[in-house]
């Protein structure tokens, strides 16, 4: 009886974790479109090529690095300079998304960081 209880609460906990992760990811990926990132960046074959492909950005950039890139890209890349990312050359023209709320920024950055 006790064991059953433990197992069922474990099941509930993992179901909750699963749905929280799923919601996070779908919010992050819809922000990627609604915030206009998709015009310049591709994820999994969809999007533009003005900026680098972000399909695996989480394997080389940290969460805090990604947040800074979204709010203040010139902290990483001097505006207008030529930068090489993943062996390709880009002109650093990414706009700073300073208006974004903390919760949107978190969801979007967490989503990108999850792309390994
Ligand atoms: C007008 C085109 C444009 C838009 C819109 C844009 N970016 Fe960028 N992004 C770039 C370019 C160009 C770079 C290369 C460096 C730079 O410009 O700062 C870049 C770099 C990046 C990088 C670094 C990638 C790496 O591999 O190091 C990330 C992460 C990123 N952008 C995320 C975003 C997100 C998230 C959004 C939407 C909120 C967004 N970008 C909107 C053009 C854009």
Boltz pocket constraint, residues with backbone or C-beta under 6 A from the ligand:
constraints:
  - pocket:
      binder: B
      contacts: [[A, 31], [A, 32], [A, 35], [A, 36], [A, 37], [A, 38], [A, 39], [A, 40], [A, 41], [A, 50], [A, 51], [A, 52], [A, 53], [A, 54], [A, 57], [A, 61], [A, 66], [A, 69], [A, 70], [A, 73], [A, 74], [A, 77], [A, 83], [A, 85], [A, 90], [A, 91], [A, 92], [A, 93], [A, 94], [A, 95], [A, 97], [A, 108], [A, 112]]
      max_distance: 6.0
